[in-house]
C-alpha cells in the first residue's frame, strides 16, 4: 500500500507519480489522505491499480479513468469520472453534477445521490446510482446503461439515442424523445447482473425502463414549417 | 467566476470562532476569486437605541473622528467610531435612517457599505487572505456571516462592484452568476421607491429581496418570490438579522455545496472552502437542489 498525503504534497505530484507507473508496477494499491476537496485527484489513470481516497474530493475526480479502480470514501464535486474509458469509480457519499459525462466504458457507482446532468452524452459507460439523480440526466446519451434506484429529476433522457435508463423510483417530466419502454425478463436479468456488479442492493423487478422513441434521428419534412 | 461562502452558527459556544472559520472559508475560495473579497459579519449587537454603519472612503487618512464629531453635534446624540484601514464602523444613538440621510447630505464622499444593529461589511481589493487579515475578520465573534471572492471578468476591480450588496437594515446578499432581466427589474423597483447605487445586477437582486422583505415577506417567502421574478443564473446566499438562506436557479449551472452539523450550517461554491471547518468530516454534505429555498433562523 502506497500512501500519499495531499496535505504534504501537491496534487500534480500525485497525478504525475500515478501517470508514470509502468504496466508491471508493484505499487498497485494506493491510499490518498487529506484530499480536502481538491480538484482533479487521480485523473487520467491508465494502469489496473486500486486508488482509495479518504475524504471528500472536488471537481473531475478520476476523470478519463482507464483500467484503474478508484474509490472515494466521501462526497465528490462536479464531473466525477468524466469521459471514463474503463475500470471502476465508486463514491460512497453523494456526487455533484455531471457524473460520468461522455463516459465511454467502465462502471461508475454512486452510493448516495447524484446531482443534475448525470451521464450526459454517455457513450458506453454503466452508471449505477443508489439514491436519486437531478435534472437533465442522460441528455443525448448514446450508449451504456444508467441505473437510478431512487428518483430521476425533470427532462430525463432528453434527445437520447441508444442508451438504456432504469429507474426504481419516480420520474419527473421526461425529456424530448425519451419514452418508457417495456421491462422484459431480459431487461430484468440485465439489470440484476449490473446491480450485482455494482454491489447495490435493489429489486430489479421494481424498475421501469426508459429509452429513445427514435423520432429525432431523422429530419421530418412535415416539421419544416416549424423552423 | 466567483466564489461565495456563508456560515451560520447554531451552537452559541462556537460563535466566538465565527470570524476565524469564515476567514478560512473565504481563503478557500481564492482560486475562484483572487481580485477582491467582501465579507459581512453579524456580530456585536448595538446597545438599545443605537445603530451602527460600516463606512468606506478610499483615503486611509480620512478624518473619520472629525466626521463623527460633526454628526454628534448635528444630532445632539452620542457617536462612536472604530477604524479599520479605509473602513470605519460608526455607531450612533439614533435611528439609522437619520444617520444615513445626514451622511448623504453632508458627506456624499463616504460610501455606506452596510447598516443596521449587527451587520458589519468589509470589501477590498486583493487576495482574500490579505483582505481578511487587513480587517481582522478572524477575531470577530458572531452568529453568522457571508462572503464573496471575485475574479473580475467584465468590469473593473472596485469596491463599488464588490459583494456583499446590502439593501436594507442588517440585510446582505452575495451572488455567483448573472441576471438577464436586471434592467427591467431595476426600473420596476425604482418605481417602488428603491434607490440604486450601481449598475450591478446583484444590487438589483439585493434590492428586490429588500423590497419583498419590506412588504412583510419572510426570508423564505422573499426568496421564493425571487424564483419567479429573477431571470438568469444564480447561486445566492443571503443574511438577515436573524436568518441565513441559500437559493439556486432552476438550471443550477453555478455550483454550491452545503454542509450541516448540530453546531453550524455552511455553504460554499466548492467543498474546498469547507474543508477546514471543525467537525466537517462528520457533517452532512450535499448539493442544494435547484429552486429549493434553504433557510435557517436564530429564532
Interface residues (C-beta under 8 A of the other chain):
Chain A: X36 X37 X38 X39 X55 X56 X57 X58 X59 X74 X75 X77 X78 X93 X94 X96 X97 X113 X115 X116 X134 X135
Chain B: X250 X252 X255 X257 X270 X271 X272 X273 X274 X275 X276 X281 X285 X286 X287 X289 X290
